[in-house]
Amino acid sequence: MSARFPPRYAASFVNRLNDSEGEAAETQSWLQFAVECEYLEAETARSLYSEYDDIIGQLINMQNHPEKWALTKR
């Protein structure tokens, strides 16, 4: 961790990212459910699911490197 990024803030930030990752994964589950119940076309769900894969990847990257996303005092 950078000295410019207080550990307490980093832990809170990573926790929120983890929550966001879980919510995105839950949305993917609901997309699968919507297809199985024929509420949503499979191709539409595949496209959305892929977008969520990208989002989850970005969230994981942010979790692994929170110092890149810190706001610092000038």
Secondary structure by P-SEA (a helix, b strand, c coil): ccccccaaaaaaaaaaaaaaaaaaaaaaaaaaaaaaaccccaaaaaaaaaaaaaaaaaaaaaaacccccccccc
